[in-house]
Amino acid sequence: MLKVGLTGGIASGKSLVGEMFTALGVHLIQSDKVAHELIEPGEAVYDKVIAEFGPSILNADKTINRARLSEAAFGAAGPSRIEQLNRIVHPAVIERENAWMDSLTHLDPHGIAMVEAALILEARAAERFDRLVVVTCRPEQRISRWASRLGVDAETARREVTRRMAAQLPDEEKVRAADYVIDNSGSLDETRKQVLEIYQKLRLQEGKKTENTKDQKQSSQSKVEKESPMH
């Protein structure tokens, strides 16, 4: 099992790239979806978030209003508190992702497990992975994509993208930490071609990892047999 991290800045196209990898047979989990599940009523993270940010972020049915939580965390009405939110949510997200990867090791030992997350490097969680893929695009594309996604004007999108990017490492740093970089600035076909090329390399690396694991097991078994008093 090859463990791969997929990351990139806001509106870079991580989810699109993730879908392309999934179409090739890669197992994918999205940190955003995991986080949303963890802030549902009844979860320990839910209680911690309410204790930190107060009941004003709740809907009438006691579920967390994610837009209000986002405003509180990113400092729409005051100083940013994103670090407090990340300290609550990230450890639980990472724990669940690790459990998912461990389960896949048994279900598909020769597969590729990919975790899509915006803050892999910021959370110092890259060491969990055998390889790291970073998705990039031009700055203006982030703004236009965000505006299109949320149905807001360009200036509103620019302010929100700028605010959220302040909580993330610059693309330059992410690229330096990457094993592979996908430039999502061009057409879908151009992005898909890059995904396919990287997928083929990941498959080769998974095969090498499997062979290395097999050799290590055989070496350990031989050592045990040599040290056995029966020999």
N, C-alpha and C positions, 0 to 999 in steps of 0.2 A: 504494500500500500504506500503510494506516494502522497504526502501531505503538502498541499499548495495553498499559499495565501494569495488572495486577489484584492488589491487595494488601489486607491487613487483618490484624488481630490473630489470635492463636491461637483456633481453634474458632469463628471468626466466620462460617464458611460459604463461604469462598472457592472451594472445589472444587465445591460445589453451584452457585454462581453461574457458575463457569466452564463447567459442564455445560450450563447454560441458554443461555449465549452460543454454545457449540458447536452446540447444537440449531438455532440461528438461522443457522449457516453460518460462524461465526468460527473461524479456525485458532487452536488453543490448545496451548501447551507448559507443563508444570508444572515449576518449578524443583526441587521435591523429587525428582521422578523423574529429572531430569537429574543431580542430586547423587548419587542412589543408583547410577546407572550409572557415575559417575566414581570411586566408591570400590570398584569391582569389581577383583579381582586383574588385574594387567596394565596398569592405568591409572597414570599418573604421580601423580595425586592420592592413590591408594591408598597408594603408597610414602611419600608425605609425611605422610599421616595416621598411619601406623604409626610412622614416625620420631618424630612428636610425642607420640603417646599410648601407644605401647608395645604389645607383643604380647598384653597381657591383654585387649584388645578383640576378639581374633580367635576365630572358631569353630574347631572341630577341622579343618575343611576349608580353613582359612586365609582364609575370607571374613570381612569385618568384621561383628561382631555390633552392629547399629545401636542396640539397647537399651543395651549396655555403653558404646558410644561416646557416646550421649546422656547417660548418667550421668556419664561422665568430663568431658564438655564443660560440662554445666549445673551441675556441682559437687555431685553427690549425696554424694560422699565427701570433699569438700574445696572449695577456692575455684573459682569459675567459670572455665572456660577456653574459653568459647564464642567469644571474640574470636580466639583462636589457630586454632580450627577454621574460623571464617569466613574468616580471612586465607588459609587454604589452599584452601578449596573455592570461595568466591565468584568469584574471577577466572576460574577454569576454567568454572564454570557460566555466567557472563556471556558468555564467549567462545563457548561452544557455542550459547547462545540467540541471540546476534547472528548466528552463521553460519546458524542455522535461519531467522531473519527475512530474511536476505539471499537465501537460496534461495527463499523464498516470494515475494519481490519479482519474481522471474522466472517462477515457476509461476503465480501469481495476482496480477498487478500491481495489480488493483483490489480486492483482498481486505482483510481486517482480521486482523492478527497479534496475538495476545494472549499475554502472559507472566504466568502466575500465580505469584506469589512472596510470601512473608511479609515479606521484608526489603528490598524495593526502595528504600525511603527510607533505611533504616539503612545500606545498602551504598552510598548515594549514587549510585544507578544510574537514577534517574528521568529523567535527561536523555536517555536512549535512546529515550524514548517520546513520541509526539505527544499522548497523553492518558493520564491516570491515573485509575483507578476504585478506590475504597476501599469495602470491605465492613465493616459494623459490626453489632453486636448488643449486647444488655444483658449486663452482667458475669455475672449469675447463669446466663444461657443458655450462656455459654462453659463454665462448670463442669459443668452438666448434660449438655451435649453431649460434653464430654471424658470424663465418667464413663460415659456410654452407649457411646462409641466404644471405650474400653479395658476396660470391664467392671469398673470400680473404684467404691469408695464415694465419696460427695460430698466428704468431708474430704481424701481422697487426691487427688481431682481438683482440689480447690481449691489444695492445696499445689503441685501440678505446674503448674497454669495460672499461679499467681502467680510461680513460679520462671521459667517461660518468658517470661511477659510482661515480666519485669525486663530481658530482653535485647532488647525491642522498644520502639519509640516509643509513647507513649500515643495512644489513638484520636484525641484532640483535635488532636494535631499532624498525624496522617495526614489527617484530614478537612480541615485547613487547606491541605494540599498537593494535595488532590484536585481533579480537574476534575468528577468525578461521585461521589456517595456513594450506596451501596445499603444501606438499613436492613433487615437480615435478622432482625429481631426478631419479625416477624409470621408470617403463614401463607405456605405455598409460593406460593400464587396472588398474594399481595401482592408477594413477592420477584420472581416471574416478570414481573409487570406493570412493575416498575421496570427490570428487565433489558431488556424489550422497548422501553421508552421510550428508554433510553440507547443501545441498539443502533441504533435509527432515527436518533438524533443522530450516532452514529459513522459511519453510512453516508453521511449528508449531508456530514460533514467529510472523509471519504475522497474523495468526489466533488470537493469544493472543492480538496483537496490535489492531486488528479490534474490539474484544470484549471490550477492555479497552476504545476505542473511543466511542463505543455504550453506555457503562455504564456512561461515562462522559456526553454524550449528554442527556441521560435520567435523570441523576442527575440534570443537569442544567435546563432541562425543568420542573422538579418537583419543583425546587426552585423558578422558575418564577411563576408557578401556585400558590404556597403557598403565594408568595408575592403580588399576584394580588389582588386588592381591591374587586374583585368579590368573594374571598374566605374568 
